[in-house]
Amino acid sequence: MHSASKLHTGPKLRGERRQELGQSFQDGGEHYERVRPGYPQDSANWLIPAGARDAADIGAGTGKFTALLVARGLRTVAVDPSADMLGQLRRTLPAVTAVEGRAEDTGLEPESFDVVTVAQAWHWCDPRLASTEIARILRPHGVLGLVWNQLDTAVPWVHRLSRIMHAGDVHKPHFRPPVGPEFTGLESHLTRWEDPVTTEDIQELTKSRSYYLAASEPTRAKVMANLDWYLHQHLGHSPGDVLKLPYLTQTWRATRT
């Protein structure tokens, strides 16, 4: 367990830079919903505790993981700082209560949820403040779930692809997310799966990532030119070809003390 004084999100993602990159997701909800992968059902099956009734999905974005909570029959509240992302979520999941907020300040009622999930967003949070806030809204012995879709860079062609895309969400076997002292029993589960995508899908996926969104136009053009060369010349695919893009979904859970 990490002490509160030592919590961090990694050496290259702190303070102003984290805020700058996170801000890049404020718009583009329709594009994000269309091009980003969903999550495997196995992740939710492992994460959600038996008997859970109420869930909050923090940093919900357009509702990629929220959809799994709804499918399991949980009364679900989605929280995200982006009105644009939540607008897309409301169109996709009209039964979900969607509210603007942050992991550090959700505005939700105390002890209201059996499970709180943060999918593909914990690295944008202040883990100390977010842990305290999530513990506040969880019921006693409630579960915090942290989820990441990660490119499986053990596959050589995916490793090079991730470097061209400047993808930060790659699997790091020794990674352990920082959580506050409000939680105990942190453990993880790994799901291997493949997402069928075209080469155009991969190009659009690249455009949804924080590096590309925050980059200058010349840098964006260079990324896309390199990607076009890699997919269509080096790997020899034609536009429209379907590739099976390997992913690892790493799911973490911890219990409110």
Disulfide bonds with the S-S distance in Angstrom:
none
